[in-house]
């Protein structure tokens, strides 16, 4: 089963990469772009009997390796 | 209008970050995970009159700054 994980910085956390992209865009003429946030996209194949089991497995993976829960949160989707 | 961009390595391109995640997962007991691919998630606010205009603007941004079209492709979504 293929699962997608979107990892985002929590809303209160300064996103320096997002700010850098925003400034770079403004400098090449895209002044109409704002509130840029940059996160990670992780897609993986999970051996699991059903979607609930796959989701549970991916939540474990996020908590143990992929996500720093102090500053980030995540969203799962089956793809 | 808030738009989401998912940037992925093209399928033939070696994903070293994905391989590193896969090996790290296997080493902590997640041998049931495979085909890990790591990409970028970019979310941004676009000043545009309608969704078609916003999509067009984001495509320009991807082509000019966010995406290396030789090795990456991208997917847009309004959020």
Backbone of each chain as nested JSON, in Angstrom:
{
  "chains": [
    {"id": "A", "residues": [
      {"number": 1, "name": "UNK", "atoms": {"N": [0.847, -1.18, 0.0], "CA": [0.0, 0.0, 0.0], "C": [0.891, 1.242, 0.0]}},
      {"number": 2, "name": "UNK", "atoms": {"N": [0.595, 2.171, -0.915], "CA": [1.47, 3.35, -0.997], "C": [0.862, 4.485, -0.168]}},
      {"number": 3, "name": "UNK", "atoms": {"N": [1.701, 5.037, 0.713], "CA": [1.24, 6.101, 1.61], "C": [2.079, 7.365, 1.379]}},
      {"number": 4, "name": "UNK", "atoms": {"N": [1.414, 8.491, 1.573], "CA": [2.077, 9.789, 1.418], "C": [2.072, 10.507, 2.761]}},
      {"number": 5, "name": "UNK", "atoms": {"N": [3.215, 11.06, 3.118], "CA": [3.322, 11.839, 4.354], "C": [3.724, 13.268, 4.0]}},
      {"number": 6, "name": "UNK", "atoms": {"N": [2.947, 14.222, 4.46], "CA": [3.306, 15.633, 4.311], "C": [3.783, 16.123, 5.672]}},
      {"number": 7, "name": "UNK", "atoms": {"N": [5.013, 16.613, 5.726], "CA": [5.571, 17.097, 6.988], "C": [5.696, 18.612, 6.905]}},
      {"number": 8, "name": "UNK", "atoms": {"N": [5.07, 19.28, 7.873], "CA": [5.094, 20.752, 7.875], "C": [5.638, 21.264, 9.202]}},
      {"number": 9, "name": "UNK", "atoms": {"N": [6.275, 22.409, 9.161], "CA": [6.609, 23.1, 10.403], "C": [5.31, 23.559, 11.06]}},
      {"number": 10, "name": "UNK", "atoms": {"N": [5.247, 23.495, 12.377], "CA": [4.059, 23.994, 13.079], "C": [3.916, 25.493, 12.816]}},
      {"number": 11, "name": "UNK", "atoms": {"N": [2.684, 25.986, 12.934], "CA": [2.419, 27.352, 12.479], "C": [3.239, 28.428, 13.198]}},
      {"number": 12, "name": "UNK", "atoms": {"N": [3.577, 28.228, 14.455], "CA": [4.333, 29.267, 15.163], "C": [5.822, 29.25, 14.879]}},
      {"number": 13, "name": "UNK", "atoms": {"N": [6.293, 28.249, 14.177], "CA": [7.738, 28.074, 13.985], "C": [8.214, 28.846, 12.752]}},
      {"number": 14, "name": "UNK", "atoms": {"N": [9.271, 29.632, 12.947], "CA": [9.819, 30.42, 11.836], "C": [10.339, 29.496, 10.737]}},
      {"number": 15, "name": "UNK", "atoms": {"N": [9.9, 29.737, 9.521], "CA": [10.303, 28.904, 8.385], "C": [11.329, 29.675, 7.559]}},
      {"number": 16, "name": "UNK", "atoms": {"N": [12.591, 29.479, 7.877], "CA": [13.635, 30.251, 7.2], "C": [13.725, 29.885, 5.712]}},
      {"number": 17, "name": "UNK", "atoms": {"N": [13.49, 28.623, 5.411], "CA": [13.538, 28.19, 4.017], "C": [12.383, 28.847, 3.232]}},
      {"number": 18, "name": "UNK", "atoms": {"N": [11.217, 28.886, 3.863], "CA": [10.067, 29.547, 3.234], "C": [10.34, 31.025, 2.994]}},
      {"number": 19, "name": "UNK", "atoms": {"N": [10.953, 31.683, 3.998], "CA": [11.283, 33.112, 3.854], "C": [12.284, 33.318, 2.722]}},
      {"number": 20, "name": "UNK", "atoms": {"N": [13.257, 32.419, 2.633], "CA": [14.268, 32.533, 1.57], "C": [13.612, 32.41, 0.196]}},
      {"number": 21, "name": "UNK", "atoms": {"N": [12.697, 31.464, 0.071], "CA": [11.992, 31.294, -1.208], "C": [11.18, 32.549, -1.521]}},
      {"number": 22, "name": "UNK", "atoms": {"N": [10.502, 33.072, -0.492], "CA": [9.664, 34.267, -0.685], "C": [10.502, 35.455, -1.166]}},
      {"number": 23, "name": "UNK", "atoms": {"N": [11.651, 35.651, -0.529], "CA": [12.52, 36.764, -0.928], "C": [13.092, 36.548, -2.327]}},
      {"number": 24, "name": "UNK", "atoms": {"N": [13.472, 35.297, -2.608], "CA": [14.014, 35.004, -3.936], "C": [12.951, 35.266, -5.002]}},
      {"number": 25, "name": "UNK", "atoms": {"N": [11.714, 34.873, -4.704], "CA": [10.621, 35.106, -5.659], "C": [10.397, 36.601, -5.868]}},
      {"number": 26, "name": "UNK", "atoms": {"N": [10.38, 37.36, -4.766], "CA": [10.159, 38.813, -4.878], "C": [11.252, 39.439, -5.74]}},
      {"number": 27, "name": "UNK", "atoms": {"N": [12.49, 38.938, -5.597], "CA": [13.617, 39.534, -6.319], "C": [13.572, 39.244, -7.82]}},
      {"number": 28, "name": "UNK", "atoms": {"N": [12.802, 38.229, -8.221], "CA": [12.702, 37.971, -9.67], "C": [11.306, 38.333, -10.197]}},
      {"number": 29, "name": "UNK", "atoms": {"N": [10.6, 39.176, -9.429], "CA": [9.367, 39.747, -9.964], "C": [8.064, 39.146, -9.474]}},
      {"number": 30, "name": "UNK", "atoms": {"N": [8.155, 38.189, -8.548], "CA": [6.914, 37.607, -8.026], "C": [6.56, 38.232, -6.676]}},
      {"number": 31, "name": "UNK", "atoms": {"N": [6.153, 39.509, -6.721], "CA": [5.813, 40.186, -5.471], "C": [4.426, 39.8, -4.963]}},
      {"number": 32, "name": "UNK", "atoms": {"N": [3.668, 39.095, -5.796], "CA": [2.309, 38.709, -5.424], "C": [2.231, 37.391, -4.648]}},
      {"number": 33, "name": "UNK", "atoms": {"N": [3.398, 36.899, -4.231], "CA": [3.439, 35.629, -3.5], "C": [3.793, 35.896, -2.04]}},
      {"number": 34, "name": "UNK", "atoms": {"N": [3.073, 35.287, -1.132], "CA": [3.37, 35.497, 0.289], "C": [3.133, 34.212, 1.072]}},
      {"number": 35, "name": "UNK", "atoms": {"N": [3.46, 34.288, 2.349], "CA": [3.244, 33.154, 3.273], "C": [3.731, 31.822, 2.711]}},
      {"number": 36, "name": "UNK", "atoms": {"N": [4.97, 31.812, 2.269], "CA": [5.547, 30.583, 1.717], "C": [6.026, 29.687, 2.867]}},
      {"number": 37, "name": "UNK", "atoms": {"N": [5.614, 28.446, 2.833], "CA": [6.078, 27.468, 3.832], "C": [6.644, 26.268, 3.078]}},
      {"number": 38, "name": "UNK", "atoms": {"N": [7.799, 25.823, 3.521], "CA": [8.436, 24.681, 2.863], "C": [8.442, 23.492, 3.819]}},
      {"number": 39, "name": "UNK", "atoms": {"N": [8.013, 22.359, 3.325], "CA": [8.004, 21.147, 4.139], "C": [8.564, 19.983, 3.359]}},
      {"number": 40, "name": "UNK", "atoms": {"N": [8.337, 18.791, 3.875], "CA": [8.852, 17.584, 3.22], "C": [7.7, 16.694, 2.77]}},
      {"number": 41, "name": "UNK", "atoms": {"N": [7.964, 16.006, 1.686], "CA": [7.02, 15.041, 1.136], "C": [7.723, 13.687, 1.17]}},
      {"number": 42, "name": "UNK", "atoms": {"N": [7.112, 12.73, 1.833], "CA": [7.698, 11.385, 1.867], "C": [6.64, 10.399, 1.389]}},
      {"number": 43, "name": "UNK", "atoms": {"N": [7.006, 9.577, 0.421], "CA": [6.077, 8.563, -0.071], "C": [6.734, 7.21, 0.1]}},
      {"number": 44, "name": "UNK", "atoms": {"N": [5.965, 6.246, 0.589], "CA": [6.56, 4.935, 0.872], "C": [5.539, 3.821, 0.7]}},
      {"number": 45, "name": "UNK", "atoms": {"N": [6.081, 2.64, 0.495], "CA": [5.28, 1.434, 0.312], "C": [5.284, 0.664, 1.626]}},
      {"number": 46, "name": "UNK", "atoms": {"N": [4.101, 0.37, 2.124], "CA": [3.969, -0.342, 3.398], "C": [3.312, -1.689, 3.153]}},
      {"number": 47, "name": "UNK", "atoms": {"N": [3.899, -2.745, 3.704], "CA": [3.228, -4.051, 3.665], "C": [2.209, -4.077, 4.787]}},
      {"number": 48, "name": "UNK", "atoms": {"N": [0.94, -4.054, 4.439], "CA": [-0.089, -4.052, 5.48], "C": [-1.364, -4.643, 4.904]}},
      {"number": 49, "name": "UNK", "atoms": {"N": [-2.132, -5.285, 5.761], "CA": [-3.347, -5.971, 5.323], "C": [-4.444, -5.014, 4.909]}},
      {"number": 50, "name": "UNK", "atoms": {"N": [-4.532, -3.887, 5.61], "CA": [-5.568, -2.912, 5.257], "C": [-5.062, -1.497, 5.519]}},
      {"number": 51, "name": "UNK", "atoms": {"N": [-5.87, -0.521, 5.136], "CA": [-5.422, 0.869, 5.235], "C": [-5.2, 1.306, 6.681]}},
      {"number": 52, "name": "UNK", "atoms": {"N": [-6.053, 0.83, 7.583], "CA": [-5.91, 1.218, 8.998], "C": [-4.553, 0.76, 9.534]}},
      {"number": 53, "name": "UNK", "atoms": {"N": [-4.162, -0.472, 9.18], "CA": [-2.868, -1.006, 9.641], "C": [-1.715, -0.212, 9.02]}},
      {"number": 54, "name": "UNK", "atoms": {"N": [-1.856, 0.128, 7.741], "CA": [-0.809, 0.908, 7.069], "C": [-0.665, 2.285, 7.722]}},
      {"number": 55, "name": "UNK", "atoms": {"N": [-1.786, 2.928, 8.001], "CA": [-1.752, 4.26, 8.646], "C": [-1.055, 4.173, 10.0]}},
      {"number": 56, "name": "UNK", "atoms": {"N": [-1.408, 3.128, 10.759], "CA": [-0.809, 2.969, 12.091], "C": [0.71, 2.796, 11.987]}},
      {"number": 57, "name": "UNK", "atoms": {"N": [1.119, 2.012, 11.0], "CA": [2.551, 1.772, 10.774], "C": [3.263, 3.082, 10.415]}},
      {"number": 58, "name": "UNK", "atoms": {"N": [2.639, 3.872, 9.561], "CA": [3.275, 5.12, 9.126], "C": [3.299, 6.148, 10.271]}},
      {"number": 59, "name": "UNK", "atoms": {"N": [2.272, 6.136, 11.098], "CA": [2.293, 7.026, 12.276], "C": [3.494, 6.687, 13.167]}},
      {"number": 60, "name": "UNK", "atoms": {"N": [3.74, 5.399, 13.377], "CA": [4.914, 4.963, 14.169], "C": [6.215, 5.476, 13.551]}},
      {"number": 61, "name": "UNK", "atoms": {"N": [6.303, 5.336, 12.212], "CA": [7.5, 5.778, 11.489], "C": [7.703, 7.28, 11.646]}},
      {"number": 62, "name": "UNK", "atoms": {"N": [6.62, 8.017, 11.545], "CA": [6.704, 9.478, 11.705], "C": [7.205, 9.825, 13.094]}},
      {"number": 63, "name": "UNK", "atoms": {"N": [6.629, 9.159, 14.102], "CA": [7.0, 9.482, 15.486], "C": [8.446, 9.088, 15.787]}},
      {"number": 64, "name": "UNK", "atoms": {"N": [8.898, 7.985, 15.173], "CA": [10.242, 7.49, 15.497], "C": [11.349, 8.081, 14.626]}},
      {"number": 65, "name": "UNK", "atoms": {"N": [11.034, 8.463, 13.396], "CA": [12.129, 8.885, 12.507], "C": [11.852, 10.132, 11.675]}},
      {"number": 66, "name": "UNK", "atoms": {"N": [10.692, 10.195, 11.052], "CA": [10.502, 11.22, 10.01], "C": [10.204, 12.614, 10.525]}},
      {"number": 67, "name": "UNK", "atoms": {"N": [9.551, 12.689, 11.686], "CA": [9.004, 13.978, 12.123], "C": [9.584, 14.368, 13.479]}},
      {"number": 68, "name": "UNK", "atoms": {"N": [9.969, 15.626, 13.594], "CA": [10.366, 16.179, 14.891], "C": [9.121, 16.825, 15.478]}},
      {"number": 69, "name": "UNK", "atoms": {"N": [8.484, 16.107, 16.395], "CA": [7.145, 16.542, 16.847], "C": [7.168, 17.82, 17.676]}},
      {"number": 70, "name": "UNK", "atoms": {"N": [8.351, 18.269, 18.063], "CA": [8.425, 19.547, 18.797], "C": [8.119, 20.708, 17.849]}},
      {"number": 71, "name": "UNK", "atoms": {"N": [8.614, 20.623, 16.635], "CA": [8.441, 21.747, 15.708], "C": [7.631, 21.409, 14.452]}},
      {"number": 72, "name": "UNK", "atoms": {"N": [7.328, 20.126, 14.251], "CA": [6.649, 19.739, 13.011], "C": [5.377, 18.943, 13.294]}},
      {"number": 73, "name": "UNK", "atoms": {"N": [4.461, 18.98, 12.354], "CA": [3.359, 18.028, 12.386], "C": [3.238, 17.37, 11.014]}},
      {"number": 74, "name": "UNK", "atoms": {"N": [2.394, 16.351, 10.937], "CA": [2.325, 15.602, 9.683], "C": [0.896, 15.229, 9.334]}},
      {"number": 75, "name": "UNK", "atoms": {"N": [0.723, 14.932, 8.067], "CA": [-0.58, 14.545, 7.533], "C": [-0.342, 13.307, 6.67]}},
      {"number": 76, "name": "UNK", "atoms": {"N": [-1.209, 12.305, 6.806], "CA": [-1.069, 11.067, 6.031], "C": [-2.163, 10.972, 4.997]}},
      {"number": 77, "name": "UNK", "atoms": {"N": [-1.815, 10.332, 3.894], "CA": [-2.808, 10.113, 2.846], "C": [-2.448, 8.809, 2.121]}},
      {"number": 78, "name": "UNK", "atoms": {"N": [-3.424, 8.007, 1.799], "CA": [-3.157, 6.837, 0.96], "C": [-3.141, 7.299, -0.484]}},
      {"number": 79, "name": "UNK", "atoms": {"N": [-2.167, 6.834, -1.267], "CA": [-2.109, 7.262, -2.684], "C": [-2.065, 6.054, -3.612]}}
    ]},
    {"id": "B", "residues": [
      {"number": 1, "name": "UNK", "atoms": {"N": [-5.225, 33.17, -2.592], "CA": [-5.534, 31.771, -2.842], "C": [-4.326, 30.929, -2.433]}},
      {"number": 2, "name": "UNK", "atoms": {"N": [-4.598, 29.897, -1.622], "CA": [-3.461, 29.097, -1.131], "C": [-3.263, 27.886, -2.036]}},
      {"number": 3, "name": "UNK", "atoms": {"N": [-2.01, 27.739, -2.492], "CA": [-1.69, 26.649, -3.406], "C": [-0.616, 25.755, -2.788]}},
      {"number": 4, "name": "UNK", "atoms": {"N": [-0.702, 24.482, -3.138], "CA": [0.27, 23.502, -2.648], "C": [1.045, 22.925, -3.842]}},
      {"number": 5, "name": "UNK", "atoms": {"N": [2.342, 22.847, -3.687], "CA": [3.182, 22.255, -4.732], "C": [3.9, 21.034, -4.149]}},
      {"number": 6, "name": "UNK", "atoms": {"N": [3.746, 19.903, -4.795], "CA": [4.498, 18.705, -4.408], "C": [5.603, 18.513, -5.451]}},
      {"number": 7, "name": "UNK", "atoms": {"N": [6.846, 18.52, -5.001], "CA": [7.979, 18.36, -5.919], "C": [8.592, 16.978, -5.681]}},
      {"number": 8, "name": "UNK", "atoms": {"N": [8.666, 16.205, -6.744], "CA": [9.208, 14.839, -6.639], "C": [10.345, 14.664, -7.631]}},
      {"number": 9, "name": "UNK", "atoms": {"N": [11.315, 13.816, -7.255], "CA": [12.312, 13.378, -8.232], "C": [11.604, 12.54, -9.285]}},
      {"number": 10, "name": "UNK", "atoms": {"N": [12.032, 12.675, -10.529], "CA": [11.463, 11.839, -11.582], "C": [11.776, 10.367, -11.286]}},
      {"number": 11, "name": "UNK", "atoms": {"N": [10.958, 9.48, -11.824], "CA": [11.036, 8.079, -11.409], "C": [12.387, 7.413, -11.681]}},
      {"number": 12, "name": "UNK", "atoms": {"N": [13.078, 7.788, -12.731], "CA": [14.359, 7.15, -13.018], "C": [15.526, 7.688, -12.196]}},
      {"number": 13, "name": "UNK", "atoms": {"N": [15.307, 8.742, -11.454], "CA": [16.408, 9.412, -10.745], "C": [16.624, 8.773, -9.371]}},
      {"number": 14, "name": "UNK", "atoms": {"N": [17.874, 8.425, -9.079], "CA": [18.203, 7.813, -7.788], "C": [17.894, 8.783, -6.653]}},
      {"number": 15, "name": "UNK", "atoms": {"N": [17.134, 8.298, -5.675], "CA": [16.752, 9.142, -4.537], "C": [17.593, 8.721, -3.329]}},
      {"number": 16, "name": "UNK", "atoms": {"N": [18.725, 9.383, -3.144], "CA": [19.632, 8.978, -2.069], "C": [19.02, 9.24, -0.69]}},
      {"number": 17, "name": "UNK", "atoms": {"N": [18.248, 10.322, -0.603], "CA": [17.596, 10.632, 0.677], "C": [16.554, 9.546, 1.006]}},
      {"number": 18, "name": "UNK", "atoms": {"N": [15.818, 9.145, -0.008], "CA": [14.836, 8.073, 0.178], "C": [15.502, 6.773, 0.595]}},
      {"number": 19, "name": "UNK", "atoms": {"N": [16.624, 6.447, -0.032], "CA": [17.369, 5.227, 0.321], "C": [17.874, 5.31, 1.756]}},
      {"number": 20, "name": "UNK", "atoms": {"N": [18.356, 6.492, 2.154], "CA": [18.857, 6.675, 3.525], "C": [17.735, 6.453, 4.534]}},
      {"number": 21, "name": "UNK", "atoms": {"N": [16.556, 7.004, 4.231], "CA": [15.394, 6.815, 5.124], "C": [15.04, 5.334, 5.192]}},
      {"number": 22, "name": "UNK", "atoms": {"N": [15.033, 4.676, 4.031], "CA": [14.662, 3.262, 3.983], "C": [15.629, 2.415, 4.828]}},
      {"number": 23, "name": "UNK", "atoms": {"N": [16.921, 2.677, 4.702], "CA": [17.905, 1.921, 5.477], "C": [17.789, 2.233, 6.964]}},
      {"number": 24, "name": "UNK", "atoms": {"N": [17.571, 3.498, 7.276], "CA": [17.419, 3.878, 8.692], "C": [16.2, 3.175, 9.285]}},
      {"number": 25, "name": "UNK", "atoms": {"N": [15.117, 3.119, 8.521], "CA": [13.908, 2.442, 8.998], "C": [14.171, 0.956, 9.211]}},
      {"number": 26, "name": "UNK", "atoms": {"N": [14.837, 0.322, 8.244], "CA": [15.123, -1.114, 8.377], "C": [15.961, -1.375, 9.625]}},
      {"number": 27, "name": "UNK", "atoms": {"N": [16.891, -0.466, 9.918], "CA": [17.789, -0.674, 11.058], "C": [17.084, -0.536, 12.401]}},
      {"number": 28, "name": "UNK", "atoms": {"N": [15.905, 0.107, 12.417], "CA": [15.17, 0.209, 13.689], "C": [13.912, -0.664, 13.666]}},
      {"number": 29, "name": "UNK", "atoms": {"N": [13.904, -1.635, 12.763], "CA": [12.843, -2.641, 12.835], "C": [11.707, -2.499, 11.83]}},
      {"number": 30, "name": "UNK", "atoms": {"N": [11.8, -1.531, 10.942], "CA": [10.735, -1.371, 9.951], "C": [11.171, -1.977, 8.61]}},
      {"number": 31, "name": "UNK", "atoms": {"N": [11.252, -3.325, 8.598], "CA": [11.684, -3.995, 7.358], "C": [10.547, -4.086, 6.338]}},
      {"number": 32, "name": "UNK", "atoms": {"N": [9.342, -3.752, 6.761], "CA": [8.171, -3.86, 5.885], "C": [7.942, -2.603, 5.045]}},
      {"number": 33, "name": "UNK", "atoms": {"N": [8.916, -1.702, 5.062], "CA": [8.784, -0.449, 4.307], "C": [9.739, -0.476, 3.112]}},
      {"number": 34, "name": "UNK", "atoms": {"N": [9.257, -0.089, 1.945], "CA": [10.126, -0.068, 0.768], "C": [9.766, 1.105, -0.143]}},
      {"number": 35, "name": "UNK", "atoms": {"N": [10.543, 1.246, -1.198], "CA": [10.306, 2.287, -2.204], "C": [10.022, 3.668, -1.602]}},
      {"number": 36, "name": "UNK", "atoms": {"N": [10.926, 4.086, -0.714], "CA": [10.769, 5.395, -0.072], "C": [11.293, 6.48, -1.019]}},
      {"number": 37, "name": "UNK", "atoms": {"N": [10.501, 7.489, -1.24], "CA": [10.911, 8.633, -2.056], "C": [10.686, 9.897, -1.228]}},
      {"number": 38, "name": "UNK", "atoms": {"N": [11.674, 10.765, -1.232], "CA": [11.569, 12.01, -0.472], "C": [11.508, 13.19, -1.441]}},
      {"number": 39, "name": "UNK", "atoms": {"N": [10.56, 14.051, -1.223], "CA": [10.411, 15.231, -2.067], "C": [10.193, 16.477, -1.22]}},
      {"number": 40, "name": "UNK", "atoms": {"N": [9.757, 17.538, -1.86], "CA": [9.52, 18.793, -1.152], "C": [8.036, 19.18, -1.233]}},
      {"number": 41, "name": "UNK", "atoms": {"N": [7.613, 19.829, -0.198], "CA": [6.254, 20.35, -0.124], "C": [6.376, 21.869, 0.014]}},
      {"number": 42, "name": "UNK", "atoms": {"N": [5.768, 22.596, -0.909], "CA": [5.809, 24.066, -0.814], "C": [4.371, 24.567, -0.846]}},
      {"number": 43, "name": "UNK", "atoms": {"N": [4.023, 25.378, 0.132], "CA": [2.678, 25.957, 0.16], "C": [2.816, 27.467, 0.156]}},
      {"number": 44, "name": "UNK", "atoms": {"N": [2.01, 28.126, -0.666], "CA": [2.15, 29.569, -0.779], "C": [0.819, 30.243, -1.109]}},
      {"number": 45, "name": "UNK", "atoms": {"N": [0.794, 31.518, -0.773], "CA": [-0.393, 32.328, -1.001], "C": [-0.164, 33.139, -2.278]}},
      {"number": 46, "name": "UNK", "atoms": {"N": [-1.112, 33.052, -3.214], "CA": [-0.985, 33.753, -4.494], "C": [-2.123, 34.756, -4.606]}},
      {"number": 47, "name": "UNK", "atoms": {"N": [-1.779, 35.978, -4.968], "CA": [-2.83, 36.963, -5.278], "C": [-3.279, 36.71, -6.705]}},
      {"number": 48, "name": "UNK", "atoms": {"N": [-4.494, 36.192, -6.855], "CA": [-4.975, 35.904, -8.212], "C": [-6.492, 35.954, -8.212]}},
      {"number": 49, "name": "UNK", "atoms": {"N": [-7.048, 36.333, -9.34], "CA": [-8.493, 36.494, -9.438], "C": [-9.243, 35.182, -9.428]}},
      {"number": 50, "name": "UNK", "atoms": {"N": [-8.654, 34.164, -10.015], "CA": [-9.325, 32.869, -10.019], "C": [-8.289, 31.745, -9.973]}},
      {"number": 51, "name": "UNK", "atoms": {"N": [-8.766, 30.529, -9.854], "CA": [-7.859, 29.399, -9.674], "C": [-6.97, 29.183, -10.898]}},
      {"number": 52, "name": "UNK", "atoms": {"N": [-7.514, 29.381, -12.076], "CA": [-6.717, 29.187, -13.294], "C": [-5.519, 30.142, -13.305]}},
      {"number": 53, "name": "UNK", "atoms": {"N": [-5.756, 31.401, -12.928], "CA": [-4.67, 32.385, -12.889], "C": [-3.642, 32.015, -11.823]}},
      {"number": 54, "name": "UNK", "atoms": {"N": [-4.129, 31.546, -10.671], "CA": [-3.22, 31.149, -9.588], "C": [-2.358, 29.965, -10.031]}},
      {"number": 55, "name": "UNK", "atoms": {"N": [-2.974, 28.983, -10.675], "CA": [-2.227, 27.809, -11.153], "C": [-1.147, 28.239, -12.147]}},
      {"number": 56, "name": "UNK", "atoms": {"N": [-1.521, 29.138, -13.062], "CA": [-0.57, 29.595, -14.066], "C": [0.634, 30.273, -13.416]}},
      {"number": 57, "name": "UNK", "atoms": {"N": [0.34, 31.091, -12.384], "CA": [1.39, 31.808, -11.657], "C": [2.323, 30.821, -10.959]}},
      {"number": 58, "name": "UNK", "atoms": {"N": [1.737, 29.807, -10.365], "CA": [2.559, 28.825, -9.631], "C": [3.379, 27.967, -10.598]}},
      {"number": 59, "name": "UNK", "atoms": {"N": [2.819, 27.671, -11.759], "CA": [3.602, 26.936, -12.767], "C": [4.843, 27.744, -13.159]}},
      {"number": 60, "name": "UNK", "atoms": {"N": [4.667, 29.06, -13.354], "CA": [5.815, 29.931, -13.67], "C": [6.871, 29.873, -12.566]}},
      {"number": 61, "name": "UNK", "atoms": {"N": [6.384, 29.937, -11.318], "CA": [7.291, 29.903, -10.158], "C": [8.066, 28.593, -10.115]}},
      {"number": 62, "name": "UNK", "atoms": {"N": [7.361, 27.504, -10.389], "CA": [8.012, 26.192, -10.39], "C": [9.093, 26.153, -11.453]}},
      {"number": 63, "name": "UNK", "atoms": {"N": [8.752, 26.641, -12.642], "CA": [9.707, 26.573, -13.749], "C": [10.911, 27.475, -13.514]}},
      {"number": 64, "name": "UNK", "atoms": {"N": [10.678, 28.629, -12.845], "CA": [11.773, 29.587, -12.67], "C": [12.598, 29.361, -11.418]}},
      {"number": 65, "name": "UNK", "atoms": {"N": [12.009, 28.805, -10.365], "CA": [12.743, 28.731, -9.098], "C": [12.635, 27.409, -8.353]}},
      {"number": 66, "name": "UNK", "atoms": {"N": [11.427, 26.893, -8.214], "CA": [11.233, 25.8, -7.258], "C": [11.663, 24.427, -7.751]}},
      {"number": 67, "name": "UNK", "atoms": {"N": [11.58, 24.214, -9.048], "CA": [11.737, 22.858, -9.569], "C": [12.879, 22.796, -10.572]}},
      {"number": 68, "name": "UNK", "atoms": {"N": [13.704, 21.787, -10.441], "CA": [14.737, 21.503, -11.439], "C": [14.135, 20.498, -12.417]}},
      {"number": 69, "name": "UNK", "atoms": {"N": [13.677, 20.997, -13.548], "CA": [12.866, 20.153, -14.429], "C": [13.657, 19.024, -15.099]}},
      {"number": 70, "name": "UNK", "atoms": {"N": [14.974, 19.06, -14.979], "CA": [15.771, 17.953, -15.531], "C": [15.568, 16.685, -14.695]}},
      {"number": 71, "name": "UNK", "atoms": {"N": [15.497, 16.86, -13.382], "CA": [15.406, 15.675, -12.513], "C": [14.121, 15.616, -11.688]}},
      {"number": 72, "name": "UNK", "atoms": {"N": [13.326, 16.693, -11.721], "CA": [12.136, 16.715, -10.861], "C": [10.879, 17.027, -11.67]}},
      {"number": 73, "name": "UNK", "atoms": {"N": [9.754, 16.588, -11.154], "CA": [8.484, 17.078, -11.671], "C": [7.622, 17.561, -10.508]}},
      {"number": 74, "name": "UNK", "atoms": {"N": [6.503, 18.202, -10.822], "CA": [5.703, 18.786, -9.747], "C": [4.217, 18.609, -9.998]}},
      {"number": 75, "name": "UNK", "atoms": {"N": [3.486, 18.713, -8.901], "CA": [2.026, 18.576, -8.934], "C": [1.453, 19.746, -8.138]}},
      {"number": 76, "name": "UNK", "atoms": {"N": [0.425, 20.374, -8.669], "CA": [-0.197, 21.523, -7.991], "C": [-1.563, 21.154, -7.464]}},
      {"number": 77, "name": "UNK", "atoms": {"N": [-1.915, 21.786, -6.356], "CA": [-3.242, 21.567, -5.784], "C": [-3.669, 22.848, -5.076]}},
      {"number": 78, "name": "UNK", "atoms": {"N": [-4.903, 23.219, -5.223], "CA": [-5.406, 24.342, -4.43], "C": [-5.783, 23.804, -3.059]}},
      {"number": 79, "name": "UNK", "atoms": {"N": [-5.397, 24.526, -1.995], "CA": [-5.743, 24.044, -0.645], "C": [-6.503, 25.109, 0.131]}}
    ]}
  ]
}
